[in-house]
């Protein structure tokens, strides 16, 4: 699992931030405060690694993040600037890379790698492009015993966003160990991210059949929802997930049934029960998902992603509460708590919903969600526009461990209620005086 995301010099992140991730991580705060930007760094890495051909250090026009001009990625959009992206796995293995904008790309990738630092158990291996590295330095860093000639060196080459030592020939065993123990876990973590974006579009009458690769989906998870549902419906050993999904939809009061059928050889139709609860003799009472409210189509990718994620995968969901009634938001929070408590997956929610936050606090207090598995990051921006992050865990009764986190949901809600009551009371007094 990912234990930290590291970012510096990227968009509103002027300063270095090492942001911890828990089993459930909540990102909250005002609009344009940096919530999405934090995870965009990871999504940039994902869309770069997902390409079949090497696009260079960063692929800027992808399914998750798109930039027309490369300097838009950097703090204050400086044309001569550097940014840093990194991640930490299970507090043991980490990698961070510093990227610099080319002054005149002239057809080359707009960013070039300045340095790449691999970390393991407190030790660092720093690699620089077009500069060889001593084999002895690599073997010591990996903890491999044995004599290595002090002058033996190997070249360094770029591997998508990162740099790796080229350990081949007589050093092939060392190379295999670096690949299996260091690079491969990082690549799996990056490529395994399931991303459910905030803009989920209007429901359509049909959806294309897409081959889904568990553990390493290419692009947005939205593209796979119908095909994943069809797979769960077709395979006997996957039907428990479909049954769980239907139970979740009933809990939220949206529909009692969901099914998929082939509309053509290449298109799938998603059908849902017309009512929230089954009626007698209503097994065939289903309609196209496009003919019901937005709630089902908007929350379906959220629920399917939570059930489809493989052990250790990160599920990143933006605005899970979109188009949901307050009762459904509370039910969704309970579902998230259930998934996090029961499945070995990692969930990151970016949300503006006070109801979801309070419902998750309730789940902690009721013992349904382990307090130690939840982290809240609150985002703000200072006078210069730089992002500031306040972080807190939760006590067993659901309260914030850090009382200084400037959580403002309650303050806004209470302020609106107070001013409404004051206005209503004033109006009543004025009306009373008028009729006297």
Secondary structure, DSSP 8 states (H G I E B T S, - for coil): -EEEEEEESBTTB-S-EEEE--SEEEEEESTTSSHHHHHHHHHHHHHHHHSSS---S---BSSS-B-SSGGGGBGGG-SS-EEEEEEEETTTEEEEEEEEE-S--TTS-SEEEEEEEEEETTEEEEE-TT--EEHHHHHHHHT--S---TT-EE-EEEETTEEEE---GGGHHHHHHHIIIIIHHHHHHHHT-EEE-S------S-EE-----TT---S-GGGGHHHHHHHHHH-GGGHHHHHHHHHHHHHTTS-S-EEEEESSSSEEEEEEESSSS--TT-TT-EEEGGGS-HHHHHHHHHHHHHHH--TT-EEEEE-TTTT--HHHHHHHHHHHHHHHHHSS-EEEEE---HHHHHHHHHHHHTTSS-GGGEEEEEEEE-TTS-EEEEEE-B-TTS-BS-TT----HHHHHHHHHHHHHHHHHHHHHHHHHHH-
